[in-house]
Amino acid sequence: MMPGTALLETTGRRTGLARRTPIGGRRVGDSFWMVSDHGTASAYVLNIEAKPRVRLRLGARWHAGTAHPLPADDARARLRELPRFNSMMVRALGTDLLTIRIDLDPT
């Protein structure tokens, strides 16, 4: 995986099956911050809203956590704090930006 990327595993809201989505973002302490480019139109965001417990692969390790969509957060400002290449793509292609914070469980 490239630096600044991760693999997000959610639980399908209809199927109950694991769904994996490559994402960009950054770990800050015990949280992982990201911005969804299509907000609640993204299947993984709908899955998070239905069941916020997720797994996140950072490098070679999987981490369990709880995802929190933060519609009040300024997603454009948040992108300035995240990895540059992914943020550039999200800004260029995004239609409904939404910040998501994943609080990682203690290991």
N, C-alpha and C positions, 0 to 999 in steps of 0.2 A: 504494500500500500504506500502511496505517496505521502510525504509529510503534509499534515493538515487535513488528511482524510481519515475517515473511520467507517465502520460498518455498523449500521443500526439495525437491530432485530426487534421488531414489534410482533404482537399477536394479532392475526387477522380478525377483524371485528365480526365477520360473518362465518368464517371457516374455523377460527380458533387455531389455525396453523401459523407457524413461524414465518415471518416475512422479513427479508433482508434487503436493505437499501444502502448503497454507498452515499455518504454525506461528507460535507466539509464542515470544519469548525475547529474549536480549540479547547483544550482542557485548561481550566483555571482552578487550581486547588482541587477540591472534591466535586467540582461541577464541570460539565462539558457544555459549551455554548455553541449554538448553530442558528442559522436563519434559513427557514424554508422559503423557497422561491415562489411557491404557489399556495401558501397558507393552507386553509382547510380544503382546498381542492386537491391536495396531495393525499394519496391513500394512506401513507404512513402517519400523517397528522390525524386523519380520521381514526386510525387504529390507536394512536396515543390517546385521543380524547375518550375512546371507549375503554381502553385498558392502559393506564400510564406506566405500568411496569415494563421495562425494556431491558435489553442487553446491548452493550456497546463494545465493539472490538477496536481497541487502540493498539496498534502494532500487533504483537502476537498474543496479547491478553484480552480476554473477555471480562467485562465488568457489568454487574447488575446495577440497576438504578431506577429512578422514577423521573419521568419526563413531565415538564410543565410548560405548556404553551403560554407565552407572555404577550398578549395582544397590546398591552399598554406600553411595552418597551419600544423605543425608537429603533426599529430594525436597521434602517440605513446607517445610523450612528453605530450600532453594534457591529455592522459589517466592517467598519474601519478598524475594529479591534481583532478581527479574525484573519486567517491566512489570505493574503492578497489575491492569488489567482482565483480561488473559489469565490471570494467576495465579488470580484470583478464579473464573473459569470452570473452570479445570482443577481447582481444589480442590472446586468444587461438583459437577462432573460426573464427575470421575475415579474410576476403580475400582481401578486398579493403577498408581500413580505411579512413573515411572522417569526419572531424570535422564539426559540425553544431552549430551555435550560434543563439539562439532565443532571439530577443530583445522584452521584454515584454512592453506592453502599460502601461502608468501611470494609477494607480487606484484611 
